[in-house]
Amino acid sequence: PKTNPVASPYFASDTILRGFPPTLIFTSSEDPFLDDSVAFNSRLWSVGVKSSLRAVHDLPHAFWALATAGIPEARQVQKECQQWLAKNFA
């Protein structure tokens, strides 16, 4: 079903979310799931998970893949993610 938490943690119970590690969520101002990203970030915080939400402007959903097409904003997001992962999980 569309609400299966295995397919999307957005639908996971609070009990499951409490077990999440620190989480970084990147979205875009043009992403159709922007509101869901904001809500999910809020849920994580409400159950005690350290979560960061960042949004880039004027890029489409799945902008991550645009780094290989030379879009500098997408490259910057990848760089920030790498730095965040190294800081939080090294």
Contacts in CASP RR format, 6 or more apart in sequence:
PFRMAT RR
TARGET T0000
AUTHOR 0000-0000-0000
METHOD contacts of the structure
MODEL  1
PKTNPVASPYFASDTILRGFPPTLIFTSSEDPFLDDSVAFNSRLWSVGVK
SSLRAVHDLPHAFWALATAGIPEARQVQKECQQWLAKNFA
3 11 0 8 1.000
4 11 0 8 1.000
5 11 0 8 1.000
5 12 0 8 1.000
5 13 0 8 1.000
5 16 0 8 1.000
9 16 0 8 1.000
9 17 0 8 1.000
9 20 0 8 1.000
9 40 0 8 1.000
10 36 0 8 1.000
10 39 0 8 1.000
10 40 0 8 1.000
14 43 0 8 1.000
14 46 0 8 1.000
14 47 0 8 1.000
17 43 0 8 1.000
17 44 0 8 1.000
17 47 0 8 1.000
17 49 0 8 1.000
18 47 0 8 1.000
18 48 0 8 1.000
18 49 0 8 1.000
19 49 0 8 1.000
20 44 0 8 1.000
20 49 0 8 1.000
21 49 0 8 1.000
21 88 0 8 1.000
21 89 0 8 1.000
22 49 0 8 1.000
22 50 0 8 1.000
22 51 0 8 1.000
22 52 0 8 1.000
22 88 0 8 1.000
23 41 0 8 1.000
23 44 0 8 1.000
23 49 0 8 1.000
23 50 0 8 1.000
23 51 0 8 1.000
23 52 0 8 1.000
24 51 0 8 1.000
24 52 0 8 1.000
24 54 0 8 1.000
24 81 0 8 1.000
24 84 0 8 1.000
24 85 0 8 1.000
24 88 0 8 1.000
25 37 0 8 1.000
25 40 0 8 1.000
25 41 0 8 1.000
25 51 0 8 1.000
25 52 0 8 1.000
25 53 0 8 1.000
25 54 0 8 1.000
26 54 0 8 1.000
26 55 0 8 1.000
26 56 0 8 1.000
26 64 0 8 1.000
26 77 0 8 1.000
26 80 0 8 1.000
26 81 0 8 1.000
27 33 0 8 1.000
27 34 0 8 1.000
27 37 0 8 1.000
27 38 0 8 1.000
27 53 0 8 1.000
27 54 0 8 1.000
27 55 0 8 1.000
27 56 0 8 1.000
28 34 0 8 1.000
28 55 0 8 1.000
28 56 0 8 1.000
28 57 0 8 1.000
28 58 0 8 1.000
28 59 0 8 1.000
28 60 0 8 1.000
28 61 0 8 1.000
28 63 0 8 1.000
29 55 0 8 1.000
29 56 0 8 1.000
29 57 0 8 1.000
29 58 0 8 1.000
29 59 0 8 1.000
30 58 0 8 1.000
30 59 0 8 1.000
30 60 0 8 1.000
30 61 0 8 1.000
31 37 0 8 1.000
31 60 0 8 1.000
31 61 0 8 1.000
31 63 0 8 1.000
32 61 0 8 1.000
33 61 0 8 1.000
34 55 0 8 1.000
37 53 0 8 1.000
37 55 0 8 1.000
38 53 0 8 1.000
41 51 0 8 1.000
41 52 0 8 1.000
41 53 0 8 1.000
44 51 0 8 1.000
45 51 0 8 1.000
52 84 0 8 1.000
54 77 0 8 1.000
54 80 0 8 1.000
56 63 0 8 1.000
56 73 0 8 1.000
56 74 0 8 1.000
56 77 0 8 1.000
57 73 0 8 1.000
59 66 0 8 1.000
59 71 0 8 1.000
59 73 0 8 1.000
59 74 0 8 1.000
63 71 0 8 1.000
63 73 0 8 1.000
63 74 0 8 1.000
63 77 0 8 1.000
64 74 0 8 1.000
64 77 0 8 1.000
64 78 0 8 1.000
65 74 0 8 1.000
66 73 0 8 1.000
66 74 0 8 1.000
67 74 0 8 1.000
67 75 0 8 1.000
67 77 0 8 1.000
67 78 0 8 1.000
END
